[in-house]
Amino acid sequence: MFVKVVNPNTTWSMTARIGACARAVAGPGTSVEAVSPAMGPPSIESHYDEALAVPGILEEIRKGERDGADGYVIACFGDPGLDAAREIASGPVVGIAEAAMHTASMLGRSFSIVTTLGRTTGRAWDLTRRYGMREACRGIHACEVPVLALDSDPDACKIVTGTCLDALYEDGSDVVVLGCAGMADLCARISADIGVPVVDGVAAATLTVQSLVTMRLTTGKRGEFSAPPPKRYSGLLEGFTTDR
């Protein structure tokens, strides 16, 4: 089985860590390739960043189709481009927010999300509603550590851990979801420190894709997620033309 993990930002040091976390949970016989797009933002911390990341994500999905990928993980907690990726992928595509929330819902009655910047919490709340998790999610808390600082700030783990503890006490929740792919390698350490299950979406999504492929399940293609209609694009998007 070949699972392709797409980190939608262009920071390859983060992609390497994400890939290592995905490989750590992948089962025997599962090959994991972690990639960053050739174009896009170095981190995703705004709606603008997210919108401009999507073409690069879709290009990586198209490459995966050519290379025989069985399924895909979109490794950004905003799950950018997820619906579009499902239209063009033959195998299942899973976002890390989607997988993390569903996993957390099976570990307790409620969960809290700890993310990076406060400006991203609105998007996370939107996703709780989309995934039917609004009632289970007791709160979304920002540690105010920028995405790239997760890799460079020596105090990042301490700050994230402290925010997780605050979230537990404030929300009375049973589980913590880490709201950034850049936090994936902190998961086990934080869980040991705070004494509750901590869910990393990269691991959860990788195993979800692996399970779906094993069950020979993929996205339904009868309606909304069928291939996009043939259409010629222009300018910078000419390469995304679907009529050829």
Backbone hydrogen bonds in HBPLUS format (Angstrom, degrees):
<---DONOR---> <-ACCEPTOR-->    atom                        ^
c    i                          cat <-CA-CA->   ^        H-A-AA   ^      H-
h    n   atom  resd res      DA  || num        DHA   H-A  angle D-A-AA Bond
n    s   type  num  typ     dist DA aas  dist angle  dist       angle   num
A0031-SER N   A0001-MET O   2.70 MM  30  6.04 169.3  1.71 168.1 166.9     1
A0070-ASP N   A0002-PHE O   2.75 MM  68  5.31 158.4  1.79 148.0 155.7     2
A0003-VAL N   A0031-SER O   2.81 MM  28  6.13 165.2  1.84 169.7 174.7     3
A0033-GLU N   A0003-VAL O   3.04 MM  30  6.49 157.5  2.09 155.5 162.0     4
A0004-LYS N   A0071-GLY O   2.98 MM  67  6.38 166.1  2.00 159.2 157.5     5
A0073-VAL N   A0004-LYS O   2.93 MM  69  6.36 150.6  2.02 148.4 152.7     6
A0005-VAL N   A0033-GLU O   2.74 MM  28  5.97 167.4  1.75 155.5 160.1     7
A0035-VAL N   A0005-VAL O   2.91 MM  30  6.34 156.8  1.96 167.7 174.9     8
A0006-VAL N   A0073-VAL O   2.79 MM  67  6.03 171.9  1.80 171.4 168.6     9
A0075-ALA N   A0006-VAL O   2.83 MM  69  5.79 164.4  1.86 146.2 151.0    10
A0007-ASN N   A0035-VAL O   2.87 MM  28  6.05 167.7  1.89 177.7 178.0    11
A0010-THR N   A0041-PRO O   2.99 MM  31  6.08 148.8  2.09 135.0 144.0    12
A0014-MET N   A0011-THR O   3.17 MM   3  5.65 127.0  2.47 107.9 119.6    13
A0015-THR N   A0011-THR O   3.16 MM   4  6.50 153.7  2.23 143.2 151.2    14
A0016-ALA N   A0012-TRP O   2.89 MM   4  6.11 152.8  1.97 149.3 154.8    15
A0017-ARG N   A0013-SER O   3.32 MM   4  6.61 153.8  2.39 138.7 144.3    16
A0018-ILE N   A0014-MET O   2.91 MM   4  6.18 160.7  1.94 154.6 160.5    17
A0019-GLY N   A0015-THR O   2.85 MM   4  6.04 160.4  1.88 151.0 156.3    18
A0020-ALA N   A0016-ALA O   3.02 MM   4  6.25 153.4  2.09 143.5 150.4    19
A0021-CYS N   A0017-ARG O   3.04 MM   4  6.30 156.3  2.09 148.4 154.2    20
A0022-ALA N   A0018-ILE O   2.96 MM   4  6.26 152.7  2.04 149.5 157.3    21
A0023-ARG N   A0019-GLY O   2.91 MM   4  6.11 162.0  1.94 151.9 156.7    22
A0024-ALA N   A0020-ALA O   3.02 MM   4  6.12 141.3  2.17 139.7 149.8    23
A0025-VAL N   A0022-ALA O   3.28 MM   3  5.72 147.5  2.39 106.5 114.5    24
A0026-ALA N   A0022-ALA O   3.14 MM   4  6.26 135.3  2.35 144.3 157.1    25
A0030-THR N   A0027-GLY O   3.07 MM   3  5.62 150.6  2.15 140.4 139.6    26
A0050-GLU N   A0046-SER O   3.00 MM   4  6.25 164.6  2.03 148.4 152.7    27
A0051-ALA N   A0047-HIS O   2.90 MM   4  6.10 162.9  1.93 150.9 154.8    28
A0052-LEU N   A0048-TYR O   3.09 MM   4  6.31 163.7  2.12 153.2 157.2    29
A0053-ALA N   A0049-ASP O   2.99 MM   4  6.15 121.8  2.34 142.0 157.4    30
A0053-ALA N   A0050-GLU O   3.17 MM   3  5.12 142.6  2.31  96.3 107.3    31
A0054-VAL N   A0051-ALA O   3.37 MM   3  5.65 145.6  2.50 102.4 110.7    32
A0057-ILE N   A0053-ALA O   3.14 MM   4  6.42 153.2  2.21 151.3 159.6    33
A0058-LEU N   A0054-VAL O   2.97 MM   4  6.22 166.8  1.99 163.9 165.9    34
A0059-GLU N   A0055-PRO O   2.97 MM   4  6.21 149.6  2.06 146.3 154.9    35
A0060-GLU N   A0056-GLY O   3.13 MM   4  6.38 151.2  2.22 142.6 149.6    36
A0060-GLU N   A0057-ILE O   3.04 MM   3  5.21 117.9  2.44  97.5 112.6    37
A0061-ILE N   A0057-ILE O   2.97 MM   4  6.37 146.6  2.08 147.8 158.1    38
A0062-ARG N   A0058-LEU O   2.93 MM   4  6.19 158.7  1.97 147.5 153.0    39
A0063-LYS N   A0059-GLU O   2.96 MM   4  6.24 153.6  2.03 144.4 151.7    40
A0064-GLY N   A0060-GLU O   2.92 MM   4  6.10 152.8  1.99 140.3 148.0    41
A0065-GLU N   A0061-ILE O   2.93 MM   4  6.27 147.3  2.03 148.5 157.1    42
A0066-ARG N   A0062-ARG O   3.13 MM   4  6.48 152.4  2.21 144.2 151.0    43
A0067-ASP N   A0063-LYS O   2.89 MM   4  6.17 142.3  2.03 145.2 156.9    44
A0068-GLY N   A0064-GLY O   2.94 MM   4  6.02 110.8  2.43 140.2 154.8    45
A0069-ALA N   A0064-GLY O   2.88 MM   5  5.08 176.6  1.88 147.1 146.8    46
A0072-TYR N   A0092-PRO O   2.91 MM  20  6.35 157.0  1.96 156.3 163.4    47
A0094-VAL N   A0072-TYR O   3.00 MM  22  6.37 159.9  2.04 147.5 151.8    48
A0074-ILE N   A0094-VAL O   2.98 MM  20  6.27 158.6  2.03 145.2 149.6    49
A0096-ILE N   A0074-ILE O   3.25 MM  22  6.34 147.7  2.36 168.9 159.5    50
A0079-ASP N   A0076-CYS O   2.87 MM   3  5.52 163.4  1.89 126.3 130.8    51
A0085-ALA N   A0081-GLY O   2.86 MM   4  5.96 158.8  1.91 155.5 162.0    52
A0086-ARG N   A0082-LEU O   3.01 MM   4  6.27 149.4  2.11 147.1 155.1    53
A0087-GLU N   A0083-ASP O   3.22 MM   4  6.57 135.8  2.43 140.3 151.5    54
A0087-GLU N   A0084-ALA O   3.10 MM   3  5.18 131.3  2.34  96.3 109.5    55
A0088-ILE N   A0085-ALA O   3.23 MM   3  5.46 130.8  2.48  99.7 111.3    56
A0089-ALA N   A0085-ALA O   3.01 MM   4  6.01 129.4  2.28 149.5 162.3    57
A0099-ALA N   A0095-GLY O   3.05 MM   4  6.28 168.6  2.06 153.8 156.8    58
A0100-ALA N   A0096-ILE O   2.91 MM   4  5.85 159.0  1.96 140.3 146.8    59
A0101-MET N   A0097-ALA O   2.98 MM   4  6.07 168.4  1.99 153.8 156.5    60
A0102-HIS N   A0098-GLU O   3.20 MM   4  6.36 167.0  2.21 149.5 153.2    61
A0103-THR N   A0099-ALA O   2.95 MM   4  6.05 156.2  2.01 146.1 153.4    62
A0104-ALA N   A0100-ALA O   2.87 MM   4  6.04 165.7  1.89 151.9 155.9    63
A0105-SER N   A0101-MET O   3.00 MM   4  6.17 148.9  2.10 145.2 153.3    64
A0106-MET N   A0103-THR O   3.04 MM   3  5.45 152.1  2.12 110.0 118.5    65
A0107-LEU N   A0104-ALA O   3.01 MM   3  5.21 163.5  2.03 111.2 116.3    66
A0174-ASP N   A0110-SER O   3.13 MM  64  5.58 153.4  2.21 119.0 125.8    67
A0111-PHE N   A0136-ALA O   2.95 MM  25  6.19 153.9  2.02 145.7 148.4    68
A0138-ARG N   A0111-PHE O   2.85 MM  27  5.98 156.5  1.91 157.1 164.9    69
A0112-SER N   A0175-VAL O   2.93 MM  63  6.40 150.7  2.01 151.9 159.1    70
A0177-VAL N   A0112-SER O   2.75 MM  65  6.08 160.9  1.78 161.9 167.8    71
A0113-ILE N   A0139-GLY O   2.96 MM  26  6.36 164.9  1.98 156.1 160.7    72
A0141-HIS N   A0113-ILE O   2.78 MM  28  6.13 165.5  1.80 159.9 163.5    73
A0114-VAL N   A0177-VAL O   2.92 MM  63  6.28 160.9  1.96 170.0 174.0    74
A0179-GLY N   A0114-VAL O   2.63 MM  65  5.34 168.4  1.64 148.6 145.2    75
A0115-THR N   A0141-HIS O   2.77 MM  26  6.09 159.1  1.81 155.1 162.5    76
A0143-CYS N   A0115-THR O   3.05 MM  28  6.32 160.9  2.09 145.0 146.8    77
A0144-GLU N   A0116-THR O   2.66 MM  28  5.28 134.7  1.86 177.9 162.4    78
A0120-THR N   A0117-LEU O   3.02 MM   3  5.74 164.0  2.05 121.5 126.5    79
A0121-THR N   A0118-GLY O   3.19 MM   3  5.57 167.4  2.21 114.6 118.5    80
A0124-ALA N   A0120-THR O   3.31 MM   4  6.65 157.1  2.37 147.0 153.5    81
A0125-TRP N   A0121-THR O   2.89 MM   4  6.19 155.8  1.95 152.9 158.9    82
A0126-ASP N   A0122-GLY O   2.98 MM   4  6.27 155.4  2.04 146.3 153.2    83
A0127-LEU N   A0123-ARG O   3.06 MM   4  6.40 151.4  2.15 146.7 153.7    84
A0128-THR N   A0124-ALA O   3.05 MM   4  6.43 145.3  2.17 145.3 154.8    85
A0129-ARG N   A0125-TRP O   3.27 MM   4  6.63 152.6  2.35 150.0 155.9    86
A0130-ARG N   A0126-ASP O   3.01 MM   4  6.34 158.7  2.05 147.1 153.8    87
A0131-TYR N   A0127-LEU O   2.92 MM   4  6.01 161.1  1.95 152.0 155.6    88
A0133-MET N   A0128-THR O   2.61 MM   5  4.63 150.0  1.69 160.2 158.9    89
A0132-GLY N   A0129-ARG O   3.17 MM   3  5.09 164.3  2.20 104.2 108.3    90
A0137-CYS N   A0133-MET O   2.95 MM   4  6.04 149.1  2.05 154.2 161.4    91
A0149-ALA N   A0146-PRO O   3.00 MM   3  5.23 129.3  2.26 103.6 117.9    92
A0150-LEU N   A0147-VAL O   3.09 MM   3  5.58 153.0  2.17 110.2 118.1    93
A0151-ASP N   A0148-LEU O   3.17 MM   3  5.66 151.8  2.25 108.3 115.6    94
A0153-ASP N   A0149-ALA O   2.77 MM   4  5.08 167.5  1.78 141.3 143.6    95
A0156-ALA N   A0153-ASP O   3.03 MM   3  5.30 167.6  2.05 117.2 119.7    96
A0159-ILE N   A0155-ASP O   2.97 MM   4  6.20 159.3  2.01 158.7 164.9    97
A0160-VAL N   A0156-ALA O   2.91 MM   4  6.14 167.2  1.93 159.2 162.4    98
A0161-THR N   A0157-CYS O   2.88 MM   4  5.99 162.2  1.91 149.9 155.3    99
A0162-GLY N   A0158-LYS O   2.98 MM   4  6.14 158.8  2.03 144.9 150.6   100
A0163-THR N   A0159-ILE O   3.01 MM   4  6.27 154.0  2.08 147.4 154.3   101
A0164-CYS N   A0160-VAL O   2.93 MM   4  6.23 149.9  2.02 147.9 156.5   102
A0165-LEU N   A0161-THR O   3.02 MM   4  6.36 156.9  2.07 152.1 157.5   103
A0166-ASP N   A0162-GLY O   2.99 MM   4  6.25 162.0  2.02 148.2 153.2   104
A0167-ALA N   A0163-THR O   2.90 MM   4  6.07 153.8  1.97 145.0 152.3   105
A0168-LEU N   A0164-CYS O   3.04 MM   4  6.33 155.4  2.10 148.2 153.8   106
A0169-TYR N   A0165-LEU O   3.14 MM   4  6.44 165.8  2.16 156.2 158.5   107
A0170-GLU N   A0166-ASP O   2.89 MM   4  6.01 160.1  1.93 152.1 158.3   108
A0171-ASP N   A0167-ALA O   2.86 MM   4  5.76 162.6  1.89 149.7 154.4   109
A0172-GLY N   A0168-LEU O   2.82 MM   4  5.32 144.4  1.95 137.3 146.3   110
A0176-VAL N   A0197-PRO O   3.07 MM  21  6.47 165.3  2.09 157.9 162.7   111
A0199-VAL N   A0176-VAL O   2.80 MM  23  6.25 161.6  1.84 160.4 166.0   112
A0178-LEU N   A0199-VAL O   3.03 MM  21  6.16 175.0  2.03 165.0 164.6   113
A0183-MET N   A0180-CYS O   3.01 MM   3  5.52 164.6  2.03 114.7 119.5   114
A0184-ALA N   A0181-ALA O   3.10 MM   3  5.39 166.9  2.12 114.8 117.9   115
A0186-LEU N   A0183-MET O   2.85 MM   3  5.38 159.6  1.89 122.0 129.0   116
A0187-CYS N   A0184-ALA O   3.36 MM   3  5.65 167.2  2.38 111.8 115.5   117
A0190-ILE N   A0186-LEU O   2.99 MM   4  6.12 164.6  2.01 163.8 168.6   118
A0191-SER N   A0187-CYS O   2.96 MM   4  6.16 166.2  1.98 157.8 161.9   119
A0192-ALA N   A0188-ALA O   3.03 MM   4  6.21 158.9  2.07 147.0 152.2   120
A0193-ASP N   A0189-ARG O   3.07 MM   4  6.28 147.0  2.18 141.1 150.4   121
A0193-ASP N   A0190-ILE O   3.07 MM   3  5.01 117.1  2.48  92.9 108.7   122
A0194-ILE N   A0190-ILE O   2.94 MM   4  6.16 154.7  2.00 158.7 164.1   123
A0195-GLY N   A0191-SER O   2.90 MM   4  5.62 139.4  2.06 143.8 151.6   124
A0204-ALA N   A0200-ASP O   3.09 MM   4  6.32 169.3  2.10 153.6 157.0   125
A0205-ALA N   A0201-GLY O   2.79 MM   4  5.75 161.3  1.82 144.7 149.7   126
A0206-THR N   A0202-VAL O   2.98 MM   4  6.07 159.6  2.02 146.5 152.5   127
A0207-LEU N   A0203-ALA O   3.06 MM   4  6.24 166.8  2.07 153.7 156.5   128
A0208-THR N   A0204-ALA O   2.96 MM   4  6.09 143.8  2.09 138.9 149.7   129
A0209-VAL N   A0205-ALA O   2.90 MM   4  6.10 166.5  1.91 154.3 156.5   130
A0210-GLN N   A0206-THR O   2.98 MM   4  6.18 162.7  2.01 145.6 151.1   131
A0211-SER N   A0207-LEU O   2.91 MM   4  6.03 154.8  1.97 140.9 147.3   132
A0212-LEU N   A0208-THR O   2.92 MM   4  6.17 162.4  1.95 153.4 157.9   133
A0213-VAL N   A0209-VAL O   2.92 MM   4  6.13 166.3  1.94 158.6 161.8   134
A0214-THR N   A0210-GLN O   2.97 MM   4  6.11 158.1  2.01 144.6 151.3   135
A0215-MET N   A0211-SER O   2.95 MM   4  6.20 147.4  2.06 146.2 154.7   136
A0217-LEU N   A0212-LEU O   2.86 MM   5  5.14 174.0  1.87 152.5 152.8   137
A0216-ARG N   A0213-VAL O   2.90 MM   3  4.80 154.5  1.97 102.7 110.4   138
A0226-SER N   A0223-GLY O   3.04 MM   3  5.48 163.9  2.07 122.3 122.4   139
A0242-THR N   A0231-LYS O   2.80 MM  11  5.12 159.0  1.85 156.5 156.3   140
A0237-LEU N   A0234-SER O   3.20 MM   3  5.49 143.3  2.35 134.2 128.2   141
A0238-GLU N   A0235-GLY O   3.15 MM   3  5.47 161.7  2.18 119.7 119.3   142
A0240-PHE N   A0237-LEU O   2.90 MM   3  5.48 162.7  1.93 120.0 125.9   143
A0241-THR N   A0238-GLU O   3.15 MM   3  5.61 159.2  2.20 121.5 121.6   144
